[in-house]
Amino acid sequence: MVDHLAAANWMFSLVNSDGESEQPDMPEPVPRPVRAGTAAEPPSSSAPESPELLPAPHELSSFFR
């Protein structure tokens, strides 16, 4: 995956250069580390030990006041 900023800088320099100059090369992809729990790693099949409790409606409404 190419950084969006690098791609934007490349497009900006490409569009704003004169037609006679050498055109810049497209940016190279940046290697990214893989995080635990991402799509690259299969999800664990174990169920959570204690499910998270959802707030009660009155607790939720008091949060947004």
N, CA, C, O and CB atoms as a CASP TS submission, in Angstrom:
PFRMAT TS
TARGET T0000
AUTHOR 0000-0000-0000
METHOD Language model
MODEL 1
PARENT N/A
ATOM      1  N   MET     1       0.851  -1.174   0.000  1.00  0.00           N
ATOM      2  CA  MET     1       0.000   0.000   0.000  1.00  0.00           C
ATOM      3  C   MET     1       0.897   1.238   0.000  1.00  0.00           C
ATOM      4  O   MET     1       1.835   1.341   0.790  1.00  0.00           O
ATOM      5  CB  MET     1      -0.968  -0.002   1.228  1.00  0.00           C
ATOM      6  N   VAL     2       0.606   2.127  -0.856  1.00  0.00           N
ATOM      7  CA  VAL     2       1.388   3.357  -0.965  1.00  0.00           C
ATOM      8  C   VAL     2       0.781   4.404  -0.043  1.00  0.00           C
ATOM      9  O   VAL     2      -0.441   4.534   0.040  1.00  0.00           O
ATOM     10  CB  VAL     2       1.432   3.872  -2.438  1.00  0.00           C
ATOM     11  N   ASP     3       1.627   5.142   0.642  1.00  0.00           N
ATOM     12  CA  ASP     3       1.117   6.222   1.490  1.00  0.00           C
ATOM     13  C   ASP     3       0.332   7.204   0.641  1.00  0.00           C
ATOM     14  O   ASP     3       0.740   7.547  -0.468  1.00  0.00           O
ATOM     15  CB  ASP     3       2.271   6.945   2.230  1.00  0.00           C
ATOM     16  N   HIS     4      -0.784   7.650   1.164  1.00  0.00           N
ATOM     17  CA  HIS     4      -1.626   8.594   0.431  1.00  0.00           C
ATOM     18  C   HIS     4      -0.904   9.918   0.203  1.00  0.00           C
ATOM     19  O   HIS     4      -1.071  10.541  -0.846  1.00  0.00           O
ATOM     20  CB  HIS     4      -2.936   8.835   1.184  1.00  0.00           C
ATOM     21  N   LEU     5      -0.112  10.348   1.163  1.00  0.00           N
ATOM     22  CA  LEU     5       0.616  11.601   1.011  1.00  0.00           C
ATOM     23  C   LEU     5       1.659  11.498  -0.094  1.00  0.00           C
ATOM     24  O   LEU     5       1.830  12.433  -0.876  1.00  0.00           O
ATOM     25  CB  LEU     5       1.281  11.992   2.327  1.00  0.00           C
ATOM     26  N   ALA     6       2.352  10.375  -0.162  1.00  0.00           N
ATOM     27  CA  ALA     6       3.352  10.183  -1.214  1.00  0.00           C
ATOM     28  C   ALA     6       2.682  10.164  -2.584  1.00  0.00           C
ATOM     29  O   ALA     6       3.206  10.737  -3.539  1.00  0.00           O
ATOM     30  CB  ALA     6       4.140   8.875  -0.984  1.00  0.00           C
ATOM     31  N   ALA     7       1.531   9.509  -2.684  1.00  0.00           N
ATOM     32  CA  ALA     7       0.806   9.475  -3.959  1.00  0.00           C
ATOM     33  C   ALA     7       0.296  10.865  -4.324  1.00  0.00           C
ATOM     34  O   ALA     7       0.336  11.252  -5.492  1.00  0.00           O
ATOM     35  CB  ALA     7      -0.370   8.478  -3.888  1.00  0.00           C
ATOM     36  N   ALA     8      -0.181  11.613  -3.341  1.00  0.00           N
ATOM     37  CA  ALA     8      -0.669  12.969  -3.606  1.00  0.00           C
ATOM     38  C   ALA     8       0.471  13.879  -4.044  1.00  0.00           C
ATOM     39  O   ALA     8       0.304  14.679  -4.965  1.00  0.00           O
ATOM     40  CB  ALA     8      -1.357  13.548  -2.360  1.00  0.00           C
ATOM     41  N   ASN     9       1.622  13.769  -3.400  1.00  0.00           N
ATOM     42  CA  ASN     9       2.784  14.568  -3.804  1.00  0.00           C
ATOM     43  C   ASN     9       3.227  14.219  -5.217  1.00  0.00           C
ATOM     44  O   ASN     9       3.593  15.106  -5.988  1.00  0.00           O
ATOM     45  CB  ASN     9       3.945  14.359  -2.827  1.00  0.00           C
ATOM     46  N   TRP    10       3.196  12.936  -5.562  1.00  0.00           N
ATOM     47  CA  TRP    10       3.579  12.496  -6.897  1.00  0.00           C
ATOM     48  C   TRP    10       2.615  13.067  -7.939  1.00  0.00           C
ATOM     49  O   TRP    10       3.043  13.574  -8.976  1.00  0.00           O
ATOM     50  CB  TRP    10       3.607  10.954  -6.972  1.00  0.00           C
ATOM     51  N   MET    11       1.307  12.982  -7.655  1.00  0.00           N
ATOM     52  CA  MET    11       0.320  13.513  -8.605  1.00  0.00           C
ATOM     53  C   MET    11       0.461  15.021  -8.749  1.00  0.00           C
ATOM     54  O   MET    11       0.355  15.547  -9.856  1.00  0.00           O
ATOM     55  CB  MET    11      -1.108  13.160  -8.157  1.00  0.00           C
ATOM     56  N   PHE    12       0.699  15.728  -7.639  1.00  0.00           N
ATOM     57  CA  PHE    12       0.860  17.179  -7.684  1.00  0.00           C
ATOM     58  C   PHE    12       2.052  17.561  -8.549  1.00  0.00           C
ATOM     59  O   PHE    12       1.952  18.456  -9.388  1.00  0.00           O
ATOM     60  CB  PHE    12       1.028  17.746  -6.271  1.00  0.00           C
ATOM     61  N   SER    13       3.180  16.884  -8.346  1.00  0.00           N
ATOM     62  CA  SER    13       4.370  17.213  -9.136  1.00  0.00           C
ATOM     63  C   SER    13       4.190  16.824 -10.596  1.00  0.00           C
ATOM     64  O   SER    13       4.742  17.480 -11.479  1.00  0.00           O
ATOM     65  CB  SER    13       5.602  16.514  -8.560  1.00  0.00           C
ATOM     66  N   LEU    14       3.435  15.780 -10.861  1.00  0.00           N
ATOM     67  CA  LEU    14       3.184  15.349 -12.234  1.00  0.00           C
ATOM     68  C   LEU    14       2.310  16.364 -12.968  1.00  0.00           C
ATOM     69  O   LEU    14       2.587  16.714 -14.115  1.00  0.00           O
ATOM     70  CB  LEU    14       2.517  13.964 -12.250  1.00  0.00           C
ATOM     71  N   VAL    15       1.267  16.829 -12.312  1.00  0.00           N
ATOM     72  CA  VAL    15       0.336  17.764 -12.939  1.00  0.00           C
ATOM     73  C   VAL    15       0.946  19.151 -13.089  1.00  0.00           C
ATOM     74  O   VAL    15       0.689  19.836 -14.079  1.00  0.00           O
ATOM     75  CB  VAL    15      -0.948  17.850 -12.128  1.00  0.00           C
ATOM     76  N   ASN    16       1.746  19.568 -12.123  1.00  0.00           N
ATOM     77  CA  ASN    16       2.276  20.926 -12.133  1.00  0.00           C
ATOM     78  C   ASN    16       3.649  21.052 -12.774  1.00  0.00           C
ATOM     79  O   ASN    16       4.272  22.109 -12.663  1.00  0.00           O
ATOM     80  CB  ASN    16       2.342  21.439 -10.745  1.00  0.00           C
ATOM     81  N   SER    17       4.141  20.023 -13.436  1.00  0.00           N
ATOM     82  CA  SER    17       5.418  20.134 -14.141  1.00  0.00           C
ATOM     83  C   SER    17       5.150  20.457 -15.608  1.00  0.00           C
ATOM     84  O   SER    17       4.070  20.190 -16.134  1.00  0.00           O
ATOM     85  CB  SER    17       6.251  18.822 -14.006  1.00  0.00           C
ATOM     86  N   ASP    18       6.160  21.038 -16.254  1.00  0.00           N
ATOM     87  CA  ASP    18       5.979  21.310 -17.678  1.00  0.00           C
ATOM     88  C   ASP    18       6.108  20.005 -18.463  1.00  0.00           C
ATOM     89  O   ASP    18       6.685  19.038 -17.965  1.00  0.00           O
ATOM     90  CB  ASP    18       7.014  22.361 -18.181  1.00  0.00           C
ATOM     91  N   GLY    19       5.592  19.972 -19.646  1.00  0.00           N
ATOM     92  CA  GLY    19       5.560  18.754 -20.440  1.00  0.00           C
ATOM     93  C   GLY    19       6.913  18.286 -20.933  1.00  0.00           C
ATOM     94  O   GLY    19       7.049  17.136 -21.351  1.00  0.00           O
ATOM     95  N   GLU    20       7.924  19.156 -20.894  1.00  0.00           N
ATOM     96  CA  GLU    20       9.228  18.803 -21.439  1.00  0.00           C
ATOM     97  C   GLU    20      10.170  18.188 -20.409  1.00  0.00           C
ATOM     98  O   GLU    20      11.156  17.552 -20.783  1.00  0.00           O
ATOM     99  CB  GLU    20       9.866  20.017 -22.030  1.00  0.00           C
ATOM    100  N   SER    21       9.885  18.364 -19.123  1.00  0.00           N
ATOM    101  CA  SER    21      10.796  17.837 -18.105  1.00  0.00           C
ATOM    102  C   SER    21      10.548  16.347 -17.878  1.00  0.00           C
ATOM    103  O   SER    21       9.507  15.805 -18.251  1.00  0.00           O
ATOM    104  CB  SER    21      10.633  18.610 -16.783  1.00  0.00           C
ATOM    105  N   GLU    22      11.530  15.707 -17.259  1.00  0.00           N
ATOM    106  CA  GLU    22      11.403  14.282 -16.973  1.00  0.00           C
ATOM    107  C   GLU    22      10.340  14.082 -15.894  1.00  0.00           C
ATOM    108  O   GLU    22      10.325  14.782 -14.882  1.00  0.00           O
ATOM    109  CB  GLU    22      12.767  13.679 -16.525  1.00  0.00           C
ATOM    110  N   GLN    23       9.464  13.126 -16.126  1.00  0.00           N
ATOM    111  CA  GLN    23       8.388  12.892 -15.173  1.00  0.00           C
ATOM    112  C   GLN    23       8.881  12.034 -14.012  1.00  0.00           C
ATOM    113  O   GLN    23       9.668  11.108 -14.207  1.00  0.00           O
ATOM    114  CB  GLN    23       7.193  12.222 -15.865  1.00  0.00           C
ATOM    115  N   PRO    24       8.411  12.348 -12.795  1.00  0.00           N
ATOM    116  CA  PRO    24       8.869  11.578 -11.628  1.00  0.00           C
ATOM    117  C   PRO    24       8.309  10.162 -11.638  1.00  0.00           C
ATOM    118  O   PRO    24       7.241   9.901 -12.192  1.00  0.00           O
ATOM    119  CB  PRO    24       8.462  12.285 -10.330  1.00  0.00           C
ATOM    120  N   ASP    25       9.056   9.253 -11.013  1.00  0.00           N
ATOM    121  CA  ASP    25       8.585   7.876 -10.895  1.00  0.00           C
ATOM    122  C   ASP    25       7.489   7.797  -9.843  1.00  0.00           C
ATOM    123  O   ASP    25       7.453   8.580  -8.894  1.00  0.00           O
ATOM    124  CB  ASP    25       9.749   6.923 -10.538  1.00  0.00           C
ATOM    125  N   MET    26       6.596   6.833 -10.035  1.00  0.00           N
ATOM    126  CA  MET    26       5.534   6.609  -9.061  1.00  0.00           C
ATOM    127  C   MET    26       6.164   6.137  -7.746  1.00  0.00           C
ATOM    128  O   MET    26       7.135   5.381  -7.772  1.00  0.00           O
ATOM    129  CB  MET    26       4.495   5.565  -9.593  1.00  0.00           C
ATOM    130  N   PRO    27       5.626   6.571  -6.590  1.00  0.00           N
ATOM    131  CA  PRO    27       6.221   6.168  -5.310  1.00  0.00           C
ATOM    132  C   PRO    27       6.141   4.663  -5.086  1.00  0.00           C
ATOM    133  O   PRO    27       5.201   3.998  -5.523  1.00  0.00           O
ATOM    134  CB  PRO    27       5.533   6.891  -4.164  1.00  0.00           C
ATOM    135  N   GLU    28       7.150   4.145  -4.395  1.00  0.00           N
ATOM    136  CA  GLU    28       7.209   2.712  -4.087  1.00  0.00           C
ATOM    137  C   GLU    28       6.321   2.394  -2.887  1.00  0.00           C
ATOM    138  O   GLU    28       6.180   3.222  -1.987  1.00  0.00           O
ATOM    139  CB  GLU    28       8.668   2.271  -3.809  1.00  0.00           C
ATOM    140  N   PRO    29       5.726   1.209  -2.865  1.00  0.00           N
ATOM    141  CA  PRO    29       4.925   0.820  -1.700  1.00  0.00           C
ATOM    142  C   PRO    29       5.787   0.728  -0.442  1.00  0.00           C
ATOM    143  O   PRO    29       6.948   0.323  -0.499  1.00  0.00           O
ATOM    144  CB  PRO    29       4.227  -0.523  -1.956  1.00  0.00           C
ATOM    145  N   VAL    30       5.210   1.105   0.675  1.00  0.00           N
ATOM    146  CA  VAL    30       5.899   1.070   1.959  1.00  0.00           C
ATOM    147  C   VAL    30       5.503  -0.209   2.687  1.00  0.00           C
ATOM    148  O   VAL    30       4.313  -0.456   2.882  1.00  0.00           O
ATOM    149  CB  VAL    30       5.562   2.331   2.817  1.00  0.00           C
ATOM    150  N   PRO    31       6.476  -1.032   3.096  1.00  0.00           N
ATOM    151  CA  PRO    31       6.106  -2.251   3.826  1.00  0.00           C
ATOM    152  C   PRO    31       5.520  -1.901   5.183  1.00  0.00           C
ATOM    153  O   PRO    31       6.041  -1.038   5.891  1.00  0.00           O
ATOM    154  CB  PRO    31       7.326  -3.177   3.998  1.00  0.00           C
ATOM    155  N   ARG    32       4.445  -2.567   5.538  1.00  0.00           N
ATOM    156  CA  ARG    32       3.760  -2.315   6.803  1.00  0.00           C
ATOM    157  C   ARG    32       3.858  -3.527   7.712  1.00  0.00           C
ATOM    158  O   ARG    32       3.775  -4.661   7.242  1.00  0.00           O
ATOM    159  CB  ARG    32       2.292  -1.951   6.561  1.00  0.00           C
ATOM    160  N   PRO    33       4.032  -3.300   9.004  1.00  0.00           N
ATOM    161  CA  PRO    33       4.005  -4.444   9.929  1.00  0.00           C
ATOM    162  C   PRO    33       2.578  -4.957  10.065  1.00  0.00           C
ATOM    163  O   PRO    33       1.619  -4.199   9.921  1.00  0.00           O
ATOM    164  CB  PRO    33       4.575  -4.050  11.323  1.00  0.00           C
ATOM    165  N   VAL    34       2.447  -6.228  10.337  1.00  0.00           N
ATOM    166  CA  VAL    34       1.123  -6.833  10.490  1.00  0.00           C
ATOM    167  C   VAL    34       0.750  -6.785  11.958  1.00  0.00           C
ATOM    168  O   VAL    34       1.528  -7.193  12.820  1.00  0.00           O
ATOM    169  CB  VAL    34       1.095  -8.303   9.951  1.00  0.00           C
ATOM    170  N   ARG    35      -0.452  -6.281  12.241  1.00  0.00           N
ATOM    171  CA  ARG    35      -0.935  -6.211  13.618  1.00  0.00           C
ATOM    172  C   ARG    35      -1.685  -7.480  13.974  1.00  0.00           C
ATOM    173  O   ARG    35      -2.243  -8.153  13.107  1.00  0.00           O
ATOM    174  CB  ARG    35      -1.836  -4.983  13.820  1.00  0.00           C
ATOM    175  N   ALA    36      -1.692  -7.794  15.245  1.00  0.00           N
ATOM    176  CA  ALA    36      -2.465  -8.945  15.718  1.00  0.00           C
ATOM    177  C   ALA    36      -3.948  -8.626  15.572  1.00  0.00           C
ATOM    178  O   ALA    36      -4.389  -7.527  15.907  1.00  0.00           O
ATOM    179  CB  ALA    36      -2.112  -9.298  17.204  1.00  0.00           C
ATOM    180  N   GLY    37      -4.704  -9.580  15.076  1.00  0.00           N
ATOM    181  CA  GLY    37      -6.142  -9.402  14.930  1.00  0.00           C
ATOM    182  C   GLY    37      -6.563  -8.768  13.618  1.00  0.00           C
ATOM    183  O   GLY    37      -7.738  -8.440  13.452  1.00  0.00           O
ATOM    184  N   THR    38      -5.634  -8.583  12.670  1.00  0.00           N
ATOM    185  CA  THR    38      -6.005  -8.021  11.377  1.00  0.00           C
ATOM    186  C   THR    38      -6.376  -9.136  10.419  1.00  0.00           C
ATOM    187  O   THR    38      -6.325 -10.311  10.782  1.00  0.00           O
ATOM    188  CB  THR    38      -4.860  -7.171  10.799  1.00  0.00           C
ATOM    189  N   ALA    39      -6.743  -8.785   9.214  1.00  0.00           N
ATOM    190  CA  ALA    39      -7.195  -9.770   8.232  1.00  0.00           C
ATOM    191  C   ALA    39      -6.085 -10.734   7.829  1.00  0.00           C
ATOM    192  O   ALA    39      -6.372 -11.846   7.385  1.00  0.00           O
ATOM    193  CB  ALA    39      -7.733  -9.068   7.001  1.00  0.00           C
ATOM    194  N   ALA    40      -4.825 -10.330   7.974  1.00  0.00           N
ATOM    195  CA  ALA    40      -3.724 -11.203   7.581  1.00  0.00           C
ATOM    196  C   ALA    40      -3.590 -12.400   8.515  1.00  0.00           C
ATOM    197  O   ALA    40      -3.028 -13.428   8.137  1.00  0.00           O
ATOM    198  CB  ALA    40      -2.422 -10.422   7.554  1.00  0.00           C
ATOM    199  N   GLU    41      -4.095 -12.269   9.706  1.00  0.00           N
ATOM    200  CA  GLU    41      -4.010 -13.345  10.687  1.00  0.00           C
ATOM    201  C   GLU    41      -5.407 -13.928  10.895  1.00  0.00           C
ATOM    202  O   GLU    41      -6.351 -13.166  11.100  1.00  0.00           O
ATOM    203  CB  GLU    41      -3.410 -12.832  12.035  1.00  0.00           C
ATOM    204  N   PRO    42      -5.572 -15.247  10.850  1.00  0.00           N
ATOM    205  CA  PRO    42      -6.910 -15.805  11.036  1.00  0.00           C
ATOM    206  C   PRO    42      -7.436 -15.514  12.438  1.00  0.00           C
ATOM    207  O   PRO    42      -6.675 -15.562  13.405  1.00  0.00           O
ATOM    208  CB  PRO    42      -6.900 -17.316  10.780  1.00  0.00           C
ATOM    209  N   PRO    43      -8.735 -15.212  12.560  1.00  0.00           N
ATOM    210  CA  PRO    43      -9.284 -14.902  13.877  1.00  0.00           C
ATOM    211  C   PRO    43      -9.255 -16.123  14.786  1.00  0.00           C
ATOM    212  O   PRO    43      -9.404 -17.256  14.329  1.00  0.00           O
ATOM    213  CB  PRO    43     -10.711 -14.378  13.748  1.00  0.00           C
ATOM    214  N   SER    44      -9.065 -15.880  16.063  1.00  0.00           N
ATOM    215  CA  SER    44      -9.038 -16.991  17.008  1.00  0.00           C
ATOM    216  C   SER    44     -10.450 -17.531  17.192  1.00  0.00           C
ATOM    217  O   SER    44     -11.423 -16.778  17.161  1.00  0.00           O
ATOM    218  CB  SER    44      -8.437 -16.551  18.367  1.00  0.00           C
ATOM    219  N   SER    45     -10.550 -18.838  17.385  1.00  0.00           N
ATOM    220  CA  SER    45     -11.863 -19.468  17.482  1.00  0.00           C
ATOM    221  C   SER    45     -12.381 -19.515  18.908  1.00  0.00           C
ATOM    222  O   SER    45     -13.513 -19.940  19.139  1.00  0.00           O
ATOM    223  CB  SER    45     -11.808 -20.861  16.921  1.00  0.00           C
ATOM    224  N   SER    46     -11.576 -19.087  19.864  1.00  0.00           N
ATOM    225  CA  SER    46     -12.030 -19.141  21.247  1.00  0.00           C
ATOM    226  C   SER    46     -12.980 -17.984  21.536  1.00  0.00           C
ATOM    227  O   SER    46     -12.752 -16.855  21.101  1.00  0.00           O
ATOM    228  CB  SER    46     -10.834 -19.108  22.212  1.00  0.00           C
ATOM    229  N   ALA    47     -14.031 -18.274  22.264  1.00  0.00           N
ATOM    230  CA  ALA    47     -15.009 -17.257  22.638  1.00  0.00           C
ATOM    231  C   ALA    47     -14.466 -16.451  23.811  1.00  0.00           C
ATOM    232  O   ALA    47     -13.688 -16.968  24.614  1.00  0.00           O
ATOM    233  CB  ALA    47     -16.378 -17.903  22.999  1.00  0.00           C
ATOM    234  N   PRO    48     -14.868 -15.194  23.916  1.00  0.00           N
ATOM    235  CA  PRO    48     -14.404 -14.406  25.058  1.00  0.00           C
ATOM    236  C   PRO    48     -14.917 -15.007  26.362  1.00  0.00           C
ATOM    237  O   PRO    48     -16.011 -15.568  26.421  1.00  0.00           O
ATOM    238  CB  PRO    48     -14.861 -12.940  24.929  1.00  0.00           C
ATOM    239  N   GLU    49     -14.098 -14.875  27.407  1.00  0.00           N
ATOM    240  CA  GLU    49     -14.459 -15.478  28.681  1.00  0.00           C
ATOM    241  C   GLU    49     -15.650 -14.785  29.329  1.00  0.00           C
ATOM    242  O   GLU    49     -16.539 -15.455  29.854  1.00  0.00           O
ATOM    243  CB  GLU    49     -13.279 -15.448  29.619  1.00  0.00           C
ATOM    244  N   SER    50     -15.685 -13.462  29.302  1.00  0.00           N
ATOM    245  CA  SER    50     -16.826 -12.742  29.866  1.00  0.00           C
ATOM    246  C   SER    50     -17.308 -11.735  28.829  1.00  0.00           C
ATOM    247  O   SER    50     -16.536 -10.870  28.412  1.00  0.00           O
ATOM    248  CB  SER    50     -16.447 -12.030  31.216  1.00  0.00           C
ATOM    249  N   PRO    51     -18.555 -11.826  28.408  1.00  0.00           N
ATOM    250  CA  PRO    51     -19.057 -10.877  27.408  1.00  0.00           C
ATOM    251  C   PRO    51     -19.167  -9.479  28.015  1.00  0.00           C
ATOM    252  O   PRO    51     -19.470  -9.315  29.197  1.00  0.00           O
ATOM    253  CB  PRO    51     -20.434 -11.335  26.860  1.00  0.00           C
ATOM    254  N   GLU    52     -18.914  -8.484  27.178  1.00  0.00           N
ATOM    255  CA  GLU    52     -19.024  -7.107  27.647  1.00  0.00           C
ATOM    256  C   GLU    52     -20.495  -6.749  27.778  1.00  0.00           C
ATOM    257  O   GLU    52     -21.292  -7.044  26.887  1.00  0.00           O
ATOM    258  CB  GLU    52     -18.298  -6.124  26.685  1.00  0.00           C
ATOM    259  N   LEU    53     -20.849  -6.123  28.873  1.00  0.00           N
ATOM    260  CA  LEU    53     -22.227  -5.721  29.101  1.00  0.00           C
ATOM    261  C   LEU    53     -22.479  -4.385  28.422  1.00  0.00           C
ATOM    262  O   LEU    53     -21.640  -3.485  28.465  1.00  0.00           O
ATOM    263  CB  LEU    53     -22.536  -5.636  30.610  1.00  0.00           C
ATOM    264  N   LEU    54     -23.638  -4.265  27.798  1.00  0.00           N
ATOM    265  CA  LEU    54     -24.018  -3.013  27.162  1.00  0.00           C
ATOM    266  C   LEU    54     -24.617  -2.088  28.205  1.00  0.00           C
ATOM    267  O   LEU    54     -25.208  -2.558  29.178  1.00  0.00           O
ATOM    268  CB  LEU    54     -25.014  -3.256  26.005  1.00  0.00           C
ATOM    269  N   PRO    55     -24.475  -0.775  28.022  1.00  0.00           N
ATOM    270  CA  PRO    55     -25.053   0.148  28.996  1.00  0.00           C
ATOM    271  C   PRO    55     -26.577   0.143  28.907  1.00  0.00           C
ATOM    272  O   PRO    55     -27.156  -0.138  27.857  1.00  0.00           O
ATOM    273  CB  PRO    55     -24.512   1.569  28.776  1.00  0.00           C
ATOM    274  N   ALA    56     -27.198   0.454  30.012  1.00  0.00           N
ATOM    275  CA  ALA    56     -28.657   0.569  30.050  1.00  0.00           C
ATOM    276  C   ALA    56     -29.063   1.826  29.285  1.00  0.00           C
ATOM    277  O   ALA    56     -28.254   2.745  29.153  1.00  0.00           O
ATOM    278  CB  ALA    56     -29.189   0.613  31.527  1.00  0.00           C
ATOM    279  N   PRO    57     -30.295   1.891  28.778  1.00  0.00           N
ATOM    280  CA  PRO    57     -30.718   3.080  28.023  1.00  0.00           C
ATOM    281  C   PRO    57     -30.560   4.384  28.803  1.00  0.00           C
ATOM    282  O   PRO    57     -30.150   5.392  28.227  1.00  0.00           O
ATOM    283  CB  PRO    57     -32.157   2.927  27.604  1.00  0.00           C
ATOM    284  N   HIS    58     -30.875   4.386  30.094  1.00  0.00           N
ATOM    285  CA  HIS    58     -30.743   5.629  30.866  1.00  0.00           C
ATOM    286  C   HIS    58     -29.270   6.005  31.057  1.00  0.00           C
ATOM    287  O   HIS    58     -28.952   7.192  31.129  1.00  0.00           O
ATOM    288  CB  HIS    58     -31.433   5.483  32.239  1.00  0.00           C
ATOM    289  N   GLU    59     -28.369   5.026  31.140  1.00  0.00           N
ATOM    290  CA  GLU    59     -26.944   5.329  31.242  1.00  0.00           C
ATOM    291  C   GLU    59     -26.428   5.933  29.944  1.00  0.00           C
ATOM    292  O   GLU    59     -25.611   6.853  29.953  1.00  0.00           O
ATOM    293  CB  GLU    59     -26.149   4.067  31.591  1.00  0.00           C
ATOM    294  N   LEU    60     -26.909   5.409  28.849  1.00  0.00           N
ATOM    295  CA  LEU    60     -26.496   5.920  27.546  1.00  0.00           C
ATOM    296  C   LEU    60     -27.004   7.336  27.323  1.00  0.00           C
ATOM    297  O   LEU    60     -26.266   8.191  26.832  1.00  0.00           O
ATOM    298  CB  LEU    60     -26.997   5.005  26.433  1.00  0.00           C
ATOM    299  N   SER    61     -28.263   7.593  27.684  1.00  0.00           N
ATOM    300  CA  SER    61     -28.812   8.938  27.489  1.00  0.00           C
ATOM    301  C   SER    61     -28.141   9.951  28.409  1.00  0.00           C
ATOM    302  O   SER    61     -27.960  11.105  28.021  1.00  0.00           O
ATOM    303  CB  SER    61     -30.322   8.936  27.731  1.00  0.00           C
ATOM    304  N   SER    62     -27.767   9.538  29.625  1.00  0.00           N
ATOM    305  CA  SER    62     -27.087  10.477  30.526  1.00  0.00           C
ATOM    306  C   SER    62     -25.676  10.800  30.028  1.00  0.00           C
ATOM    307  O   SER    62     -25.148  11.872  30.326  1.00  0.00           O
ATOM    308  CB  SER    62     -27.022   9.898  31.952  1.00  0.00           C
ATOM    309  N   PHE    63     -25.071   9.897  29.284  1.00  0.00           N
ATOM    310  CA  PHE    63     -23.744  10.150  28.722  1.00  0.00           C
ATOM    311  C   PHE    63     -23.789  11.289  27.709  1.00  0.00           C
ATOM    312  O   PHE    63     -22.858  12.092  27.643  1.00  0.00           O
ATOM    313  CB  PHE    63     -23.190   8.879  28.063  1.00  0.00           C
ATOM    314  N   PHE    64     -24.863  11.371  26.917  1.00  0.00           N
ATOM    315  CA  PHE    64     -24.956  12.367  25.854  1.00  0.00           C
ATOM    316  C   PHE    64     -25.576  13.684  26.309  1.00  0.00           C
ATOM    317  O   PHE    64     -25.807  14.566  25.482  1.00  0.00           O
ATOM    318  CB  PHE    64     -25.754  11.812  24.716  1.00  0.00           C
ATOM    319  N   ARG    65     -25.847  13.836  27.588  1.00  0.00           N
ATOM    320  CA  ARG    65     -26.413  15.110  28.078  1.00  0.00           C
ATOM    321  C   ARG    65     -25.346  16.124  28.308  1.00  0.00           C
ATOM    322  O   ARG    65     -25.640  17.247  28.718  1.00  0.00           O
ATOM    323  CB  ARG    65     -27.193  14.905  29.357  1.00  0.00           C
TER
END
